[in-house]
Amino acid sequence: MVVLVQRFGELIRKMWNSRKFKAHVSPHEMLQAVVLCSKKKFQFTKQGDAVDLICWFLNAMHESLNGTKQPGSSIIYKTFRGAMNIYSRKLPPVEATPEEKAELLKTDEYKETVVKTPYLFLTCDLPATPLFRDDKSESIIPQIPLFTLLQKFNSISEKEHKTYKDSTLKRYEILQLPPYLILNMKRFNNNTFFVEKNTTIVNFPIKNFDFGELLTEPVRKRHKCTVYDLIANVIHDGEPGTGKGTYRVFVLHKGTSKWFEMQDLHVTEVLPQMITLSESYIQIWERQDYSASTSNS
């Protein structure tokens, strides 16, 4: 895994070298390191899943930097790691009588438990797409605000998780917001025979988004700043499934405050209004106090 850190470091230094001879930088050696260290899970010739890649990459970099389970043990954890409480309570069987349910709820097995767990990104569950069509026989593409999706983490909303033998209600309480927050819109669902894609459009601002409204009052008081700005938005276009569809990303160039669309070797300047019109898959948000401190340094 050491080669991954070396190649990534070389790529970053080349990109930010003010004396570089060429105006472009090739990531080829970095990509070779990804293929090697992932044991060919991610390859040049086969398109992988962006969420799988970023999850593997962050954990691999953390491990390569001798990171441990401690919060600040690597630059990866210092930058992207947050913490949350996950509250779980098992539901009685549906076929049980009211008396049986009341007795079960008294047992330790059905009492609410809480586990503190770290996270590197938050997964937002998109609502099911409607099956009806409009007057022109075209499917209606639903839209939903990002803030509505994030209510999953407000410590109050409960979601049922079903398995083949029982069901559990879970709710999530964010305890710590990292300097850079990664969001994943869960667009793909694996069924028995095929992969389904949810095409719901997520509406969001690109500046001054306050994640503090999700926090409880005691947790919010511990944060000096909870307002974030969007700096990157990864899009998936086309059909779901392995090797299908294409990825592109909108990236903020902070030096000029301009947005650019990048896809393979193509880079195009875009208007900020265009960013919210696509099927967001991964978003990276920067906390404003961290942005100010890094700019000053």
N, C-alpha and C positions, 0 to 999 in steps of 0.2 A: 504493500500500500504506500510505501515511502515514495515511489516513483510518481504516484498521483499528485502528492503535494509538490514535488519538485517541478513537474510539468505545469501544474496550475500556477505556481509561483513565477515560472519563466514566462508564461503567457501574460500574466498581469503586468509584469515588469516591462515586457515588450510593448504592451498596449499603452502604458503611461510614460514611456521613455520619450522625453522631449527632444532627444537627439537621434531618434531612429531615422534610418535612411529611407525606408519605404513608408508610404502612407497607409499601407494595409499590413495586417498581421495574420499569419496562418495558424489556425488552432489544430493542425494535423497531429502534431506530437502529443498534444493534450488529449485528443480523441483516441489516439493509440493507447495511451495510458488508461483511459476509461475502459476500452475493450479488454485490455490485459488484466486490470485489477478486478473487473466485474466477472472475469472468467467467461467472457463472450456473451454475457447476458444482454449487453448493449453493444451493437455492432454498426459499422458503416452502412452495410448493405440491407439492414433490416430495421425498419422504424419501430422504436419502442414507445412506451407510455411516458409522457413527460413527468407525471407525478411519481412513477416508479423511479425514474432517473434522478430527480431532485432529492427524493428520500434516500436513495442509495448513496448519492454523491455526498450529501451532508454528513451522513453517518460514517462513510468511509473516510472523509477528511478528518472528522473528529477522532476516529480511531488512529489514523496516521499521525496525528498531532499529539499522540499519547494522552488523549482525553479520557477522563474517567466519568463516573456517574455524578460527580460533583458539578454544581451549576456553572462555575466559571473556569472549568478545567481546560477549555480550549477556546479559540476565537470563534468557533462555530457555535458553541453553547452561549458564549457571551453575547453573540449577535442575534441568534434566532430562537433561543430556548425560552419558553415560558413555563408556567405551572398552573395546574387546575385541580380542583377536587371533583371526583366522579362519585355521585351518590347513586346507589343501586338498591332496589327492593324487589324481591321476587313476588310475582302475582300468583294467587291461588288458582287451581285448575278451574276452567269454565264450568265443567260438569259438577263441581262441588256444590252442595247445598249452602244456604246462608249460614247455617249453624257450623258446618264444617269449615267454611271460609273464616269465620270468626275465631275458631279454635286454632286454625293454621297461622293466622296473623299474630297470635300470642307467642308462637315458637320463635327461637333464635333464627331459624332458617329464613323466615319471612320478615325479619326486622331490617330496617334500612342500614346499609353499610356505606362507609366513605373511604375512598382511597385517593391519596395525593399522588398525582402523576405528572411528569414533565411532558411537554409537547414541542415539536419543531414546526408544526403547521396545524391549522384548524380546518376541519372538513365540514363544509356547509352542504346540507341535504336539500336538493331541489325538489319542489312539489311535483307530483305526477302530472304529466302533460294531459290536457283535455282531449277527448276523442271526437268531439263535434267539429264540424266544419262551417265555414262562413257561406254567404250567398253565392260565392263564385266557386264553391266546392273545393276551396283551398283550406288546408289545415291552419288554424289560428295559432300563431306562436305566442305563448303566454309570456308575461313579464312580471318580475317580482323585485322589490327593493332589496338591496344587500342587507339593510338593517333588519328586515323581517327574517332573513335566513339566519342572522347572527343571534336571534332570540333564543336559539338552541343553547347558548352559553350564558344565559342571564341568571342562572342558579334557581330558576323557578319552573321553566318549561320542562315537561317530562316527555320522554319518547320511549315507546315500547319496542323492545328488541326481542324477537321471537327466535326460538330454536325448535328443533324437532320434538323436544320433550317439555319445555316450559317457556314462560315469558318473563321478562324483567323490565321494570321501568327504571330509566336512568335520567339524571339531570346533571348539568355541568356548571361548575362555578369557577370562573377564571380568577386565579390568585395573583398572577404576574403577567404583564404584557412586555414582550421583548422589544429591543430597539427596532428590529425589523420583523414584521409580522407577515407570515405566509398564509394565504387562504387558498383552499382547494374547493372548487365547485364540483360536487360529485355528479358527473354527467353520465357515467357509464354504469350499467347494471348487467351482470352476467346471469343470463337465464340458462335453462338446461340445454337449449339448442343454439342460441345466438346471443350476441351482445346488443343491448339496446342503448340508444343515446337520447338523453333529455336535452332538447333544444331551447329550453327556457332562457330568455334574455334577462340578465341580472342588471338592474339599474343601480348606479353608484356614482357618487361625486369623485373627482380625482384629487381634491384638496380639502383639508380641514374636516376630515371624517373623525368624529369623536367616538372611540371605542369605550370611553369611560362610562357611557350609559348602560353598558352591559354589566358593570361591576357593582358589587354591593358597596354600601357607604364606607365601611371600614377599609375595604380593599382599595377603593378609589382614593382615600386619604393618603395611602402609602405611595401613590404614584404622583410624581411632580407634574407629569404631562401624559395625557391619554389621547392626544390629537395626532392623527397620521395623515400623510400625503402618499398617494399612489406613485410608484416609480417604475413598475413593470406589470404588464398584463399579457399572459400567454393565452392564445386563442387556438381552439381546435375547429377546423372546418371540414365538412364532408361527412362521409359515412363512418360508423364505429367499426371496431374490429382490428385485429392485428394487421399492420401494414396499410390500413385504409385511412383516408383523410389526410390532412396536412396540418402542420403547426406553423404559426407565426407569432411574433411577439411585438408588442408596443413598449418602447423603452423611452424613459425621460432622460434627455441630455441636460444635466443640471447646470452646466456652464452657460448654456444659452436659454434654458427653460423651454426647449422645443422637444416635441415628441416625434419619434421615428418608428416606422414599421419595418421590421426585419424578418426576412424569410430566406433562408439559405444565404446566397450572395447578394440578394436584393435589399437595398436600404432606401426607404422613401420617407421624406418628411410628411407628417399628417397633422391635421387639425385636432386639438384636444377633444372636440365634440365627437369625433369618429371613434374614439376608444370605447365608448359605452354601447356601441351598436352591434357588437359581436358577441359570440358565445364564449365568454370568459371561462377559462379552465383553471388557471393559477394566477394569483395576484400577489404582488410583494408591496407591502406598505412600509414607509419609513416614519418613525416617530419624530415629531417636529423638534423636540429638544435635542435629540441625538443628531439630527441634521444640522442644527445651528452650531453645536459643539464641534462637529467634524469640519464644518466650513471654516470656523474660526481658527482651528488648529492647522 
